[in-house]
Amino acid sequence: MTEIEDVDRISSLPDEILTHILSFMHTKEAVATSVLSKRWEFIWTRVPVIDLFEYKIMQSSLSFKAFVDRVLILNDAPFLRLFRLHFRNDIDILHFCSWMRNVMRRNIFEIEVGCMPLPKKITRPLKGNLVSENLKNLGSVCFRSSSLRRLEMQDIVTRLQNPTVIIDAPSLEYLFNYNHVSDIKALFGEPFQPKLKINAPSLAEAQFRIRGYGLVEMLKQIPSLKTLDIVTTEWFHDFAGELRAVNQLPIFPKLTCLDVGSWLSNKHPSHLMMLVLLCEHAPNLVSLKYGVKRLMLDRKREEPSDLPPTVVPKCLSSTLKVIDIYSYQMIDHVVTRYLLQYATVLQIIRIHLKRSSMKEIDAISKLMEIPIASSVCKIVICRDPSNL
């Protein structure tokens, strides 16, 4: 009978393979492998991924801060493919800035940072002279890197007084920014005007989950976009009002995909004004998506009426070929009627529905009655449970 040899084949693998395996684990789990044997003691320090979730590591914020400090000191990977950090609101901004300075000095590819939801008992933020790299403005955070390709931020400004986030990343290709401003207003008890200063000439895709305030200033800084995805918790009238008031938006010659939505149920014509204003600055737009996404509020509000647009965006008659509608409320809507009237080269309209309710069926029936300018346009009904 042949004896089975008891050999640890995994430990005999090269360091490059072991660090690649550990890169799929949370950093806490990767660090834990150091007790397996002498061979594993320092393997985790060369893993090119640092993945830190406070609630998955320990209850005490002090022990979490000490753990992150230790990881950043001991990790000596020649480059970082990903730095992911999610922390609670009780981590002071001084510590956060020191962590980001450490990461920015490395050859970093992707950063994902987020502050977890504010507790019910909101306390005022820490005040003091907070300094990030080459920056001495109170409440500022700087992401400065020549290697950074992807950046995701979630509620980072909730920890900042007079918040300014500076992104100086010439190689950045993707940006995601989410700010839950209603909680921030409650935190500071005063008007909230976050600032996002961007120097990212290679930026091709951006996703914003914010209120409408300040969006124009952000868009003015990123004319290189190819894909823009906006979801706002603000009323469309307020959002469109800001876009209309600022006419200095640049032309987005590379923008081919535009996705605009809201977490509010609002069928006001301002939605049309907002889309037209954005489309006017995207002459080569090919794909347009719009609708109510993940309905959070369904309120009625009296708003002044907008006049119908007097200018038809160039893209409607030359390049716009695909329209996606992500809520049945928008099917029989002034936006849809306007687009079908002027989109002469349109090839397909996709209607994304959650369920086959009577309201949705009625909306589709009304859509069939709307005149379509394009003779080749097809209507496709998609069952989309997530309704993203």
URMOBEL-V873413 format. One record per residue. RES is the residue in one small letter. NEAR is the number of other C-alpha atoms within 8 Angstrom. Layout:
res: (RES RES)
near: (NEAR NEAR)
//
This chain:
res: (m t e i e d v d r i s s l p d e i l t h i l s f m h t k e a v a t s v l s k r w e f i w t r v p v i d l f e y k i m q s s l s f k a f v d r v l i l n d a p f l r l f r l h f r n d i d i l h f c s w m r n v m r r n i f e i e v g c m p l p k k i t r p l k g n l v s e n l k n l g s v c f r s s s l r r l e m q d i v t r l q n p t v i i d a p s l e y l f n y n h v s d i k a l f g e p f q p k l k i n a p s l a e a q f r i r g y g l v e m l k q i p s l k t l d i v t t e w f h d f a g e l r a v n q l p i f p k l t c l d v g s w l s n k h p s h l m m l v l l c e h a p n l v s l k y g v k r l m l d r k r e e p s d l p p t v v p k c l s s t l k v i d i y s y q m i d h v v t r y l l q y a t v l q i i r i h l k r s s m k e i d a i s k l m e i p i a s s v c k i v i c r d p s n l)
near: (2 3 4 4 4 4 4 6 6 6 8 6 8 6 7 6 8 12 13 10 8 10 12 6 10 10 10 9 8 12 8 7 10 13 8 8 7 7 8 12 11 8 12 14 10 11 13 13 10 12 11 13 10 12 8 6 9 9 8 6 11 6 9 12 10 8 8 9 9 8 9 9 7 7 10 7 9 8 8 14 9 13 14 11 10 11 11 12 11 5 10 9 10 8 9 9 12 9 10 9 10 9 9 11 7 9 10 15 11 12 12 11 12 11 12 9 6 8 6 4 4 8 5 6 8 7 5 5 8 12 12 12 6 5 8 9 8 11 12 15 9 11 11 9 11 7 11 14 11 11 12 10 11 10 11 11 10 9 11 12 8 9 12 13 12 12 12 11 14 11 12 15 11 11 12 10 11 10 12 9 9 6 8 10 11 9 11 9 6 6 6 9 8 9 8 9 10 10 10 13 9 9 14 10 11 12 10 11 11 15 12 11 9 9 8 11 7 11 9 10 9 12 10 12 13 11 11 12 10 11 12 13 11 11 9 11 10 9 13 12 8 11 11 8 6 8 6 5 9 7 8 12 10 9 14 11 11 12 10 11 12 13 13 14 10 9 8 8 10 11 12 9 12 12 9 11 10 8 11 11 11 14 13 12 14 11 12 12 12 10 12 14 13 7 10 6 7 8 7 5 4 4 6 4 6 7 4 5 7 4 4 9 10 8 14 13 11 9 11 16 10 12 12 12 14 15 13 14 10 13 12 11 9 8 10 10 10 8 9 13 10 10 12 12 13 13 10 11 13 12 13 14 15 9 8 7 6 6 7 11 9 8 12 10 8 10 9 6 6 8 6 8 9 11 6 7 11 7 8 8 8 8 8 10 7 5 11 6)
//
